[in-house]
Amino acid sequence: MKAKKNNITHKIKIAQGQLTGILQMIEDDRYCVDISNQLLAAQAILKSANQQILQAHIRNCVSEALKTDAENPKLEEALKLLEKMAQ
């Protein structure tokens, strides 16, 4: 992985803590909107981590692959990931 591992790890740990908190909120029968807001926050940080990983992948792996072959599988792989993110 070419992305900054410390940064990504930090974000994933934050999301993990958020999910643990959300489970506790559900068990405590907390207000639905509060739970939903926490779910949105967890999704946002995971999306941010994913974007960083994909940006680093495109800047490094895909860029290198394109130098050797314009129709490289790495490019197709990156394009498919971008399609998934757009859904």
HTML snippet that shows the backbone in 3Dmol.js (N, CA, C, O; Angstrom):
<script src="https://3Dmol.org/build/3Dmol-min.js"></script>
<div id="view" style="width:600px;height:400px;position:relative"></div>
<script>
const pdb = `
ATOM      1  N   MET A   1       0.844  -1.170   0.000  1.00  0.00           N
ATOM      2  CA  MET A   1       0.000   0.000   0.000  1.00  0.00           C
ATOM      3  C   MET A   1       0.890   1.234   0.000  1.00  0.00           C
ATOM      4  O   MET A   1       1.839   1.335   0.779  1.00  0.00           O
ATOM      5  N   LYS A   2       0.569   2.169  -0.886  1.00  0.00           N
ATOM      6  CA  LYS A   2       1.383   3.371  -1.053  1.00  0.00           C
ATOM      7  C   LYS A   2       0.881   4.553  -0.227  1.00  0.00           C
ATOM      8  O   LYS A   2       1.600   5.540  -0.070  1.00  0.00           O
ATOM      9  N   ALA A   3      -0.336   4.471   0.302  1.00  0.00           N
ATOM     10  CA  ALA A   3      -0.882   5.570   1.108  1.00  0.00           C
ATOM     11  C   ALA A   3      -0.157   5.625   2.445  1.00  0.00           C
ATOM     12  O   ALA A   3       0.486   4.659   2.855  1.00  0.00           O
ATOM     13  N   LYS A   4      -0.266   6.765   3.118  1.00  0.00           N
ATOM     14  CA  LYS A   4       0.361   6.938   4.429  1.00  0.00           C
ATOM     15  C   LYS A   4      -0.333   6.035   5.444  1.00  0.00           C
ATOM     16  O   LYS A   4      -1.459   6.297   5.867  1.00  0.00           O
ATOM     17  N   LYS A   5       0.363   4.971   5.822  1.00  0.00           N
ATOM     18  CA  LYS A   5      -0.249   3.948   6.681  1.00  0.00           C
ATOM     19  C   LYS A   5      -0.688   4.504   8.027  1.00  0.00           C
ATOM     20  O   LYS A   5      -1.755   4.145   8.523  1.00  0.00           O
ATOM     21  N   ASN A   6       0.114   5.372   8.624  1.00  0.00           N
ATOM     22  CA  ASN A   6      -0.245   5.916   9.936  1.00  0.00           C
ATOM     23  C   ASN A   6      -1.550   6.703   9.867  1.00  0.00           C
ATOM     24  O   ASN A   6      -2.395   6.595  10.756  1.00  0.00           O
ATOM     25  N   ASN A   7      -1.707   7.484   8.820  1.00  0.00           N
ATOM     26  CA  ASN A   7      -2.907   8.289   8.649  1.00  0.00           C
ATOM     27  C   ASN A   7      -4.126   7.408   8.431  1.00  0.00           C
ATOM     28  O   ASN A   7      -5.177   7.621   9.035  1.00  0.00           O
ATOM     29  N   ILE A   8      -3.975   6.418   7.564  1.00  0.00           N
ATOM     30  CA  ILE A   8      -5.086   5.503   7.277  1.00  0.00           C
ATOM     31  C   ILE A   8      -5.443   4.701   8.527  1.00  0.00           C
ATOM     32  O   ILE A   8      -6.620   4.554   8.856  1.00  0.00           O
ATOM     33  N   THR A   9      -4.447   4.191   9.211  1.00  0.00           N
ATOM     34  CA  THR A   9      -4.678   3.413  10.430  1.00  0.00           C
ATOM     35  C   THR A   9      -5.420   4.244  11.468  1.00  0.00           C
ATOM     36  O   THR A   9      -6.335   3.754  12.130  1.00  0.00           O
ATOM     37  N   HIS A  10      -5.023   5.495  11.604  1.00  0.00           N
ATOM     38  CA  HIS A  10      -5.680   6.388  12.564  1.00  0.00           C
ATOM     39  C   HIS A  10      -7.162   6.548  12.211  1.00  0.00           C
ATOM     40  O   HIS A  10      -8.023   6.470  13.087  1.00  0.00           O
ATOM     41  N   LYS A  11      -7.448   6.768  10.958  1.00  0.00           N
ATOM     42  CA  LYS A  11      -8.840   6.939  10.542  1.00  0.00           C
ATOM     43  C   LYS A  11      -9.658   5.668  10.774  1.00  0.00           C
ATOM     44  O   LYS A  11     -10.803   5.733  11.223  1.00  0.00           O
ATOM     45  N   ILE A  12      -9.070   4.522  10.468  1.00  0.00           N
ATOM     46  CA  ILE A  12      -9.785   3.255  10.663  1.00  0.00           C
ATOM     47  C   ILE A  12     -10.052   3.011  12.150  1.00  0.00           C
ATOM     48  O   ILE A  12     -11.115   2.510  12.516  1.00  0.00           O
ATOM     49  N   LYS A  13      -9.103   3.360  12.991  1.00  0.00           N
ATOM     50  CA  LYS A  13      -9.308   3.197  14.437  1.00  0.00           C
ATOM     51  C   LYS A  13     -10.397   4.135  14.948  1.00  0.00           C
ATOM     52  O   LYS A  13     -11.174   3.769  15.830  1.00  0.00           O
ATOM     53  N   ILE A  14     -10.454   5.339  14.396  1.00  0.00           N
ATOM     54  CA  ILE A  14     -11.532   6.253  14.772  1.00  0.00           C
ATOM     55  C   ILE A  14     -12.876   5.655  14.367  1.00  0.00           C
ATOM     56  O   ILE A  14     -13.823   5.660  15.154  1.00  0.00           O
ATOM     57  N   ALA A  15     -12.960   5.141  13.144  1.00  0.00           N
ATOM     58  CA  ALA A  15     -14.212   4.523  12.667  1.00  0.00           C
ATOM     59  C   ALA A  15     -14.578   3.328  13.534  1.00  0.00           C
ATOM     60  O   ALA A  15     -15.749   3.118  13.848  1.00  0.00           O
ATOM     61  N   GLN A  16     -13.580   2.549  13.919  1.00  0.00           N
ATOM     62  CA  GLN A  16     -13.821   1.395  14.775  1.00  0.00           C
ATOM     63  C   GLN A  16     -14.425   1.846  16.111  1.00  0.00           C
ATOM     64  O   GLN A  16     -15.373   1.239  16.607  1.00  0.00           O
ATOM     65  N   GLY A  17     -13.873   2.901  16.678  1.00  0.00           N
ATOM     66  CA  GLY A  17     -14.411   3.445  17.925  1.00  0.00           C
ATOM     67  C   GLY A  17     -15.826   3.966  17.745  1.00  0.00           C
ATOM     68  O   GLY A  17     -16.684   3.787  18.609  1.00  0.00           O
ATOM     69  N   GLN A  18     -16.058   4.617  16.602  1.00  0.00           N
ATOM     70  CA  GLN A  18     -17.403   5.114  16.319  1.00  0.00           C
ATOM     71  C   GLN A  18     -18.396   3.960  16.234  1.00  0.00           C
ATOM     72  O   GLN A  18     -19.500   4.054  16.771  1.00  0.00           O
ATOM     73  N   LEU A  19     -18.018   2.878  15.570  1.00  0.00           N
ATOM     74  CA  LEU A  19     -18.918   1.727  15.439  1.00  0.00           C
ATOM     75  C   LEU A  19     -19.206   1.088  16.795  1.00  0.00           C
ATOM     76  O   LEU A  19     -20.332   0.671  17.067  1.00  0.00           O
ATOM     77  N   THR A  20     -18.194   1.016  17.629  1.00  0.00           N
ATOM     78  CA  THR A  20     -18.400   0.490  18.979  1.00  0.00           C
ATOM     79  C   THR A  20     -19.388   1.373  19.731  1.00  0.00           C
ATOM     80  O   THR A  20     -20.278   0.881  20.425  1.00  0.00           O
ATOM     81  N   GLY A  21     -19.219   2.686  19.582  1.00  0.00           N
ATOM     82  CA  GLY A  21     -20.144   3.618  20.223  1.00  0.00           C
ATOM     83  C   GLY A  21     -21.555   3.496  19.681  1.00  0.00           C
ATOM     84  O   GLY A  21     -22.527   3.590  20.430  1.00  0.00           O
ATOM     85  N   ILE A  22     -21.666   3.287  18.394  1.00  0.00           N
ATOM     86  CA  ILE A  22     -22.989   3.134  17.768  1.00  0.00           C
ATOM     87  C   ILE A  22     -23.682   1.879  18.298  1.00  0.00           C
ATOM     88  O   ILE A  22     -24.874   1.902  18.605  1.00  0.00           O
ATOM     89  N   LEU A  23     -22.937   0.799  18.402  1.00  0.00           N
ATOM     90  CA  LEU A  23     -23.529  -0.429  18.967  1.00  0.00           C
ATOM     91  C   LEU A  23     -24.045  -0.188  20.379  1.00  0.00           C
ATOM     92  O   LEU A  23     -25.116  -0.670  20.749  1.00  0.00           O
ATOM     93  N   GLN A  24     -23.271   0.565  21.168  1.00  0.00           N
ATOM     94  CA  GLN A  24     -23.693   0.874  22.531  1.00  0.00           C
ATOM     95  C   GLN A  24     -24.943   1.748  22.525  1.00  0.00           C
ATOM     96  O   GLN A  24     -25.843   1.566  23.345  1.00  0.00           O
ATOM     97  N   MET A  25     -24.990   2.696  21.593  1.00  0.00           N
ATOM     98  CA  MET A  25     -26.173   3.557  21.470  1.00  0.00           C
ATOM     99  C   MET A  25     -27.416   2.736  21.144  1.00  0.00           C
ATOM    100  O   MET A  25     -28.499   2.993  21.671  1.00  0.00           O
ATOM    101  N   ILE A  26     -27.250   1.752  20.274  1.00  0.00           N
ATOM    102  CA  ILE A  26     -28.376   0.889  19.899  1.00  0.00           C
ATOM    103  C   ILE A  26     -28.827   0.070  21.106  1.00  0.00           C
ATOM    104  O   ILE A  26     -30.020  -0.046  21.384  1.00  0.00           O
ATOM    105  N   GLU A  27     -27.847  -0.496  21.817  1.00  0.00           N
ATOM    106  CA  GLU A  27     -28.181  -1.285  23.003  1.00  0.00           C
ATOM    107  C   GLU A  27     -28.855  -0.430  24.068  1.00  0.00           C
ATOM    108  O   GLU A  27     -29.718  -0.919  24.798  1.00  0.00           O
ATOM    109  N   ASP A  28     -28.472   0.842  24.167  1.00  0.00           N
ATOM    110  CA  ASP A  28     -29.054   1.758  25.151  1.00  0.00           C
ATOM    111  C   ASP A  28     -30.371   2.372  24.667  1.00  0.00           C
ATOM    112  O   ASP A  28     -30.977   3.193  25.357  1.00  0.00           O
ATOM    113  N   ASP A  29     -30.803   1.959  23.471  1.00  0.00           N
ATOM    114  CA  ASP A  29     -32.044   2.450  22.891  1.00  0.00           C
ATOM    115  C   ASP A  29     -32.062   3.975  22.783  1.00  0.00           C
ATOM    116  O   ASP A  29     -33.031   4.637  23.153  1.00  0.00           O
ATOM    117  N   ARG A  30     -30.939   4.511  22.256  1.00  0.00           N
ATOM    118  CA  ARG A  30     -30.812   5.964  22.097  1.00  0.00           C
ATOM    119  C   ARG A  30     -31.664   6.471  20.943  1.00  0.00           C
ATOM    120  O   ARG A  30     -32.196   5.686  20.158  1.00  0.00           O
ATOM    121  N   TYR A  31     -31.784   7.756  20.851  1.00  0.00           N
ATOM    122  CA  TYR A  31     -32.597   8.436  19.848  1.00  0.00           C
ATOM    123  C   TYR A  31     -32.100   8.097  18.442  1.00  0.00           C
ATOM    124  O   TYR A  31     -30.901   8.153  18.166  1.00  0.00           O
ATOM    125  N   CYS A  32     -33.028   7.748  17.567  1.00  0.00           N
ATOM    126  CA  CYS A  32     -32.699   7.290  16.207  1.00  0.00           C
ATOM    127  C   CYS A  32     -31.851   8.285  15.429  1.00  0.00           C
ATOM    128  O   CYS A  32     -30.897   7.887  14.761  1.00  0.00           O
ATOM    129  N   VAL A  33     -32.175   9.555  15.500  1.00  0.00           N
ATOM    130  CA  VAL A  33     -31.443  10.566  14.749  1.00  0.00           C
ATOM    131  C   VAL A  33     -29.993  10.649  15.235  1.00  0.00           C
ATOM    132  O   VAL A  33     -29.082  10.841  14.429  1.00  0.00           O
ATOM    133  N   ASP A  34     -29.775  10.507  16.527  1.00  0.00           N
ATOM    134  CA  ASP A  34     -28.406  10.512  17.061  1.00  0.00           C
ATOM    135  C   ASP A  34     -27.613   9.327  16.520  1.00  0.00           C
ATOM    136  O   ASP A  34     -26.445   9.469  16.160  1.00  0.00           O
ATOM    137  N   ILE A  35     -28.242   8.173  16.465  1.00  0.00           N
ATOM    138  CA  ILE A  35     -27.585   6.978  15.919  1.00  0.00           C
ATOM    139  C   ILE A  35     -27.270   7.192  14.441  1.00  0.00           C
ATOM    140  O   ILE A  35     -26.172   6.885  13.977  1.00  0.00           O
ATOM    141  N   SER A  36     -28.233   7.714  13.721  1.00  0.00           N
ATOM    142  CA  SER A  36     -28.036   7.966  12.295  1.00  0.00           C
ATOM    143  C   SER A  36     -26.887   8.943  12.061  1.00  0.00           C
ATOM    144  O   SER A  36     -26.080   8.737  11.155  1.00  0.00           O
ATOM    145  N   ASN A  37     -26.805   9.992  12.856  1.00  0.00           N
ATOM    146  CA  ASN A  37     -25.706  10.953  12.716  1.00  0.00           C
ATOM    147  C   ASN A  37     -24.352  10.299  12.955  1.00  0.00           C
ATOM    148  O   ASN A  37     -23.382  10.605  12.261  1.00  0.00           O
ATOM    149  N   GLN A  38     -24.282   9.412  13.918  1.00  0.00           N
ATOM    150  CA  GLN A  38     -23.028   8.713  14.191  1.00  0.00           C
ATOM    151  C   GLN A  38     -22.670   7.753  13.054  1.00  0.00           C
ATOM    152  O   GLN A  38     -21.499   7.599  12.708  1.00  0.00           O
ATOM    153  N   LEU A  39     -23.686   7.112  12.480  1.00  0.00           N
ATOM    154  CA  LEU A  39     -23.448   6.249  11.321  1.00  0.00           C
ATOM    155  C   LEU A  39     -22.894   7.058  10.144  1.00  0.00           C
ATOM    156  O   LEU A  39     -21.975   6.614   9.457  1.00  0.00           O
ATOM    157  N   LEU A  40     -23.452   8.228   9.922  1.00  0.00           N
ATOM    158  CA  LEU A  40     -22.963   9.104   8.846  1.00  0.00           C
ATOM    159  C   LEU A  40     -21.517   9.529   9.096  1.00  0.00           C
ATOM    160  O   LEU A  40     -20.719   9.603   8.161  1.00  0.00           O
ATOM    161  N   ALA A  41     -21.186   9.805  10.341  1.00  0.00           N
ATOM    162  CA  ALA A  41     -19.813  10.192  10.674  1.00  0.00           C
ATOM    163  C   ALA A  41     -18.839   9.041  10.405  1.00  0.00           C
ATOM    164  O   ALA A  41     -17.747   9.259   9.879  1.00  0.00           O
ATOM    165  N   ALA A  42     -19.233   7.823  10.763  1.00  0.00           N
ATOM    166  CA  ALA A  42     -18.380   6.654  10.507  1.00  0.00           C
ATOM    167  C   ALA A  42     -18.210   6.435   9.009  1.00  0.00           C
ATOM    168  O   ALA A  42     -17.110   6.139   8.543  1.00  0.00           O
ATOM    169  N   GLN A  43     -19.293   6.581   8.259  1.00  0.00           N
ATOM    170  CA  GLN A  43     -19.211   6.441   6.807  1.00  0.00           C
ATOM    171  C   GLN A  43     -18.277   7.488   6.210  1.00  0.00           C
ATOM    172  O   GLN A  43     -17.502   7.185   5.304  1.00  0.00           O
ATOM    173  N   ALA A  44     -18.348   8.696   6.705  1.00  0.00           N
ATOM    174  CA  ALA A  44     -17.521   9.785   6.167  1.00  0.00           C
ATOM    175  C   ALA A  44     -16.039   9.518   6.381  1.00  0.00           C
ATOM    176  O   ALA A  44     -15.234   9.754   5.480  1.00  0.00           O
ATOM    177  N   ILE A  45     -15.670   9.038   7.544  1.00  0.00           N
ATOM    178  CA  ILE A  45     -14.248   8.804   7.792  1.00  0.00           C
ATOM    179  C   ILE A  45     -13.747   7.601   7.000  1.00  0.00           C
ATOM    180  O   ILE A  45     -12.599   7.592   6.556  1.00  0.00           O
ATOM    181  N   LEU A  46     -14.590   6.586   6.816  1.00  0.00           N
ATOM    182  CA  LEU A  46     -14.199   5.445   5.983  1.00  0.00           C
ATOM    183  C   LEU A  46     -14.066   5.863   4.522  1.00  0.00           C
ATOM    184  O   LEU A  46     -13.168   5.407   3.815  1.00  0.00           O
ATOM    185  N   LYS A  47     -14.958   6.725   4.083  1.00  0.00           N
ATOM    186  CA  LYS A  47     -14.878   7.236   2.713  1.00  0.00           C
ATOM    187  C   LYS A  47     -13.588   8.030   2.526  1.00  0.00           C
ATOM    188  O   LYS A  47     -12.921   7.904   1.499  1.00  0.00           O
ATOM    189  N   SER A  48     -13.244   8.834   3.501  1.00  0.00           N
ATOM    190  CA  SER A  48     -12.017   9.620   3.436  1.00  0.00           C
ATOM    191  C   SER A  48     -10.783   8.716   3.371  1.00  0.00           C
ATOM    192  O   SER A  48      -9.866   8.969   2.589  1.00  0.00           O
ATOM    193  N   ALA A  49     -10.762   7.673   4.187  1.00  0.00           N
ATOM    194  CA  ALA A  49      -9.639   6.725   4.170  1.00  0.00           C
ATOM    195  C   ALA A  49      -9.551   6.037   2.811  1.00  0.00           C
ATOM    196  O   ALA A  49      -8.463   5.875   2.259  1.00  0.00           O
ATOM    197  N   ASN A  50     -10.693   5.637   2.280  1.00  0.00           N
ATOM    198  CA  ASN A  50     -10.717   4.974   0.983  1.00  0.00           C
ATOM    199  C   ASN A  50     -10.220   5.904  -0.120  1.00  0.00           C
ATOM    200  O   ASN A  50      -9.474   5.478  -1.002  1.00  0.00           O
ATOM    201  N   GLN A  51     -10.624   7.151  -0.077  1.00  0.00           N
ATOM    202  CA  GLN A  51     -10.169   8.117  -1.073  1.00  0.00           C
ATOM    203  C   GLN A  51      -8.658   8.286  -1.024  1.00  0.00           C
ATOM    204  O   GLN A  51      -8.004   8.345  -2.065  1.00  0.00           O
ATOM    205  N   GLN A  52      -8.105   8.363   0.169  1.00  0.00           N
ATOM    206  CA  GLN A  52      -6.653   8.489   0.301  1.00  0.00           C
ATOM    207  C   GLN A  52      -5.935   7.277  -0.288  1.00  0.00           C
ATOM    208  O   GLN A  52      -4.930   7.417  -0.985  1.00  0.00           O
ATOM    209  N   ILE A  53      -6.453   6.110  -0.004  1.00  0.00           N
ATOM    210  CA  ILE A  53      -5.839   4.879  -0.517  1.00  0.00           C
ATOM    211  C   ILE A  53      -5.906   4.857  -2.039  1.00  0.00           C
ATOM    212  O   ILE A  53      -4.915   4.548  -2.700  1.00  0.00           O
ATOM    213  N   LEU A  54      -7.065   5.183  -2.596  1.00  0.00           N
ATOM    214  CA  LEU A  54      -7.207   5.165  -4.052  1.00  0.00           C
ATOM    215  C   LEU A  54      -6.374   6.251  -4.725  1.00  0.00           C
ATOM    216  O   LEU A  54      -5.816   6.015  -5.797  1.00  0.00           O
ATOM    217  N   GLN A  55      -6.278   7.419  -4.128  1.00  0.00           N
ATOM    218  CA  GLN A  55      -5.445   8.476  -4.691  1.00  0.00           C
ATOM    219  C   GLN A  55      -3.981   8.036  -4.751  1.00  0.00           C
ATOM    220  O   GLN A  55      -3.302   8.233  -5.758  1.00  0.00           O
ATOM    221  N   ALA A  56      -3.513   7.443  -3.668  1.00  0.00           N
ATOM    222  CA  ALA A  56      -2.132   6.963  -3.645  1.00  0.00           C
ATOM    223  C   ALA A  56      -1.930   5.849  -4.662  1.00  0.00           C
ATOM    224  O   ALA A  56      -0.883   5.772  -5.304  1.00  0.00           O
ATOM    225  N   HIS A  57      -2.921   4.996  -4.807  1.00  0.00           N
ATOM    226  CA  HIS A  57      -2.838   3.903  -5.776  1.00  0.00           C
ATOM    227  C   HIS A  57      -2.717   4.454  -7.197  1.00  0.00           C
ATOM    228  O   HIS A  57      -1.883   4.006  -7.984  1.00  0.00           O
ATOM    229  N   ILE A  58      -3.565   5.430  -7.505  1.00  0.00           N
ATOM    230  CA  ILE A  58      -3.531   6.011  -8.852  1.00  0.00           C
ATOM    231  C   ILE A  58      -2.219   6.758  -9.089  1.00  0.00           C
ATOM    232  O   ILE A  58      -1.615   6.638 -10.156  1.00  0.00           O
ATOM    233  N   ARG A  59      -1.784   7.524  -8.097  1.00  0.00           N
ATOM    234  CA  ARG A  59      -0.537   8.288  -8.250  1.00  0.00           C
ATOM    235  C   ARG A  59       0.688   7.391  -8.391  1.00  0.00           C
ATOM    236  O   ARG A  59       1.644   7.745  -9.082  1.00  0.00           O
ATOM    237  N   ASN A  60       0.661   6.248  -7.748  1.00  0.00           N
ATOM    238  CA  ASN A  60       1.847   5.390  -7.738  1.00  0.00           C
ATOM    239  C   ASN A  60       1.697   4.183  -8.660  1.00  0.00           C
ATOM    240  O   ASN A  60       2.348   4.111  -9.702  1.00  0.00           O
ATOM    241  N   CYS A  61       0.849   3.246  -8.281  1.00  0.00           N
ATOM    242  CA  CYS A  61       0.730   1.977  -8.999  1.00  0.00           C
ATOM    243  C   CYS A  61       0.232   2.154 -10.432  1.00  0.00           C
ATOM    244  O   CYS A  61       0.828   1.639 -11.378  1.00  0.00           O
ATOM    245  N   VAL A  62      -0.872   2.892 -10.574  1.00  0.00           N
ATOM    246  CA  VAL A  62      -1.441   3.069 -11.906  1.00  0.00           C
ATOM    247  C   VAL A  62      -0.505   3.900 -12.776  1.00  0.00           C
ATOM    248  O   VAL A  62      -0.293   3.588 -13.948  1.00  0.00           O
ATOM    249  N   SER A  63       0.048   4.947 -12.200  1.00  0.00           N
ATOM    250  CA  SER A  63       0.978   5.799 -12.942  1.00  0.00           C
ATOM    251  C   SER A  63       2.169   4.999 -13.467  1.00  0.00           C
ATOM    252  O   SER A  63       2.561   5.147 -14.625  1.00  0.00           O
ATOM    253  N   GLU A  64       2.734   4.163 -12.621  1.00  0.00           N
ATOM    254  CA  GLU A  64       3.857   3.305 -13.035  1.00  0.00           C
ATOM    255  C   GLU A  64       3.432   2.339 -14.130  1.00  0.00           C
ATOM    256  O   GLU A  64       4.155   2.127 -15.104  1.00  0.00           O
ATOM    257  N   ALA A  65       2.252   1.756 -13.962  1.00  0.00           N
ATOM    258  CA  ALA A  65       1.765   0.778 -14.936  1.00  0.00           C
ATOM    259  C   ALA A  65       1.552   1.424 -16.299  1.00  0.00           C
ATOM    260  O   ALA A  65       1.827   0.809 -17.329  1.00  0.00           O
ATOM    261  N   LEU A  66       1.061   2.665 -16.309  1.00  0.00           N
ATOM    262  CA  LEU A  66       0.801   3.345 -17.575  1.00  0.00           C
ATOM    263  C   LEU A  66       2.088   3.675 -18.333  1.00  0.00           C
ATOM    264  O   LEU A  66       2.071   3.816 -19.556  1.00  0.00           O
ATOM    265  N   LYS A  67       3.176   3.796 -17.624  1.00  0.00           N
ATOM    266  CA  LYS A  67       4.457   4.072 -18.277  1.00  0.00           C
ATOM    267  C   LYS A  67       4.908   2.894 -19.135  1.00  0.00           C
ATOM    268  O   LYS A  67       5.663   3.063 -20.092  1.00  0.00           O
ATOM    269  N   THR A  68       4.442   1.711 -18.784  1.00  0.00           N
ATOM    270  CA  THR A  68       4.864   0.515 -19.511  1.00  0.00           C
ATOM    271  C   THR A  68       3.829   0.028 -20.521  1.00  0.00           C
ATOM    272  O   THR A  68       4.188  -0.578 -21.531  1.00  0.00           O
ATOM    273  N   ASP A  69       2.540   0.287 -20.256  1.00  0.00           N
ATOM    274  CA  ASP A  69       1.489  -0.235 -21.130  1.00  0.00           C
ATOM    275  C   ASP A  69       0.224   0.584 -20.937  1.00  0.00           C
ATOM    276  O   ASP A  69      -0.321   0.627 -19.835  1.00  0.00           O
ATOM    277  N   ALA A  70      -0.248   1.229 -21.988  1.00  0.00           N
ATOM    278  CA  ALA A  70      -1.426   2.094 -21.896  1.00  0.00           C
ATOM    279  C   ALA A  70      -2.703   1.322 -21.577  1.00  0.00           C
ATOM    280  O   ALA A  70      -3.640   1.907 -21.034  1.00  0.00           O
ATOM    281  N   GLU A  71      -2.771   0.047 -21.891  1.00  0.00           N
ATOM    282  CA  GLU A  71      -3.964  -0.756 -21.596  1.00  0.00           C
ATOM    283  C   GLU A  71      -3.648  -1.757 -20.496  1.00  0.00           C
ATOM    284  O   GLU A  71      -3.880  -2.958 -20.635  1.00  0.00           O
ATOM    285  N   ASN A  72      -3.122  -1.241 -19.417  1.00  0.00           N
ATOM    286  CA  ASN A  72      -2.699  -2.071 -18.305  1.00  0.00           C
ATOM    287  C   ASN A  72      -3.883  -2.454 -17.414  1.00  0.00           C
ATOM    288  O   ASN A  72      -4.794  -1.650 -17.223  1.00  0.00           O
ATOM    289  N   PRO A  73      -3.878  -3.662 -16.874  1.00  0.00           N
ATOM    290  CA  PRO A  73      -4.960  -4.091 -15.975  1.00  0.00           C
ATOM    291  C   PRO A  73      -5.093  -3.203 -14.735  1.00  0.00           C
ATOM    292  O   PRO A  73      -6.185  -3.098 -14.176  1.00  0.00           O
ATOM    293  N   LYS A  74      -4.012  -2.567 -14.298  1.00  0.00           N
ATOM    294  CA  LYS A  74      -4.070  -1.681 -13.132  1.00  0.00           C
ATOM    295  C   LYS A  74      -5.021  -0.512 -13.395  1.00  0.00           C
ATOM    296  O   LYS A  74      -5.753  -0.090 -12.500  1.00  0.00           O
ATOM    297  N   LEU A  75      -5.007   0.002 -14.610  1.00  0.00           N
ATOM    298  CA  LEU A  75      -5.888   1.102 -14.965  1.00  0.00           C
ATOM    299  C   LEU A  75      -7.345   0.641 -14.926  1.00  0.00           C
ATOM    300  O   LEU A  75      -8.200   1.330 -14.370  1.00  0.00           O
ATOM    301  N   GLU A  76      -7.623  -0.508 -15.507  1.00  0.00           N
ATOM    302  CA  GLU A  76      -8.983  -1.046 -15.496  1.00  0.00           C
ATOM    303  C   GLU A  76      -9.458  -1.293 -14.071  1.00  0.00           C
ATOM    304  O   GLU A  76     -10.611  -1.021 -13.735  1.00  0.00           O
ATOM    305  N   GLU A  77      -8.572  -1.805 -13.244  1.00  0.00           N
ATOM    306  CA  GLU A  77      -8.889  -2.068 -11.850  1.00  0.00           C
ATOM    307  C   GLU A  77      -9.263  -0.766 -11.131  1.00  0.00           C
ATOM    308  O   GLU A  77     -10.245  -0.723 -10.389  1.00  0.00           O
ATOM    309  N   ALA A  78      -8.484   0.282 -11.351  1.00  0.00           N
ATOM    310  CA  ALA A  78      -8.756   1.578 -10.719  1.00  0.00           C
ATOM    311  C   ALA A  78     -10.075   2.159 -11.216  1.00  0.00           C
ATOM    312  O   ALA A  78     -10.837   2.731 -10.437  1.00  0.00           O
ATOM    313  N   LEU A  79     -10.343   2.016 -12.496  1.00  0.00           N
ATOM    314  CA  LEU A  79     -11.591   2.534 -13.047  1.00  0.00           C
ATOM    315  C   LEU A  79     -12.804   1.817 -12.456  1.00  0.00           C
ATOM    316  O   LEU A  79     -13.825   2.449 -12.185  1.00  0.00           O
ATOM    317  N   LYS A  80     -12.701   0.521 -12.259  1.00  0.00           N
ATOM    318  CA  LYS A  80     -13.804  -0.235 -11.651  1.00  0.00           C
ATOM    319  C   LYS A  80     -14.053   0.207 -10.213  1.00  0.00           C
ATOM    320  O   LYS A  80     -15.200   0.296  -9.775  1.00  0.00           O
ATOM    321  N   LEU A  81     -12.973   0.485  -9.479  1.00  0.00           N
ATOM    322  CA  LEU A  81     -13.121   0.977  -8.108  1.00  0.00           C
ATOM    323  C   LEU A  81     -13.819   2.331  -8.086  1.00  0.00           C
ATOM    324  O   LEU A  81     -14.667   2.586  -7.231  1.00  0.00           O
ATOM    325  N   LEU A  82     -13.463   3.188  -9.020  1.00  0.00           N
ATOM    326  CA  LEU A  82     -14.107   4.501  -9.092  1.00  0.00           C
ATOM    327  C   LEU A  82     -15.586   4.367  -9.418  1.00  0.00           C
ATOM    328  O   LEU A  82     -16.410   5.124  -8.904  1.00  0.00           O
ATOM    329  N   GLU A  83     -15.924   3.408 -10.270  1.00  0.00           N
ATOM    330  CA  GLU A  83     -17.346   3.156 -10.574  1.00  0.00           C
ATOM    331  C   GLU A  83     -18.100   2.743  -9.319  1.00  0.00           C
ATOM    332  O   GLU A  83     -19.212   3.214  -9.080  1.00  0.00           O
ATOM    333  N   LYS A  84     -17.504   1.866  -8.516  1.00  0.00           N
ATOM    334  CA  LYS A  84     -18.144   1.416  -7.280  1.00  0.00           C
ATOM    335  C   LYS A  84     -18.368   2.582  -6.327  1.00  0.00           C
ATOM    336  O   LYS A  84     -19.410   2.673  -5.678  1.00  0.00           O
ATOM    337  N   MET A  85     -17.386   3.471  -6.247  1.00  0.00           N
ATOM    338  CA  MET A  85     -17.508   4.622  -5.347  1.00  0.00           C
ATOM    339  C   MET A  85     -18.614   5.556  -5.790  1.00  0.00           C
ATOM    340  O   MET A  85     -19.240   6.211  -4.957  1.00  0.00           O
ATOM    341  N   ALA A  86     -18.866   5.630  -7.079  1.00  0.00           N
ATOM    342  CA  ALA A  86     -19.879   6.543  -7.607  1.00  0.00           C
ATOM    343  C   ALA A  86     -21.296   6.043  -7.350  1.00  0.00           C
ATOM    344  O   ALA A  86     -22.245   6.821  -7.452  1.00  0.00           O
ATOM    345  N   GLN A  87     -21.460   4.788  -7.026  1.00  0.00           N
ATOM    346  CA  GLN A  87     -22.795   4.217  -6.811  1.00  0.00           C
ATOM    347  C   GLN A  87     -23.365   4.599  -5.475  1.00  0.00           C
ATOM    348  O   GLN A  87     -24.481   4.199  -5.143  1.00  0.00           O
TER     349      GLN A  87
END
`;
const viewer = $3Dmol.createViewer("view");
viewer.addModel(pdb, "pdb");
viewer.setStyle({}, {cartoon: {color: "spectrum"}});
viewer.zoomTo();
viewer.render();
</script>
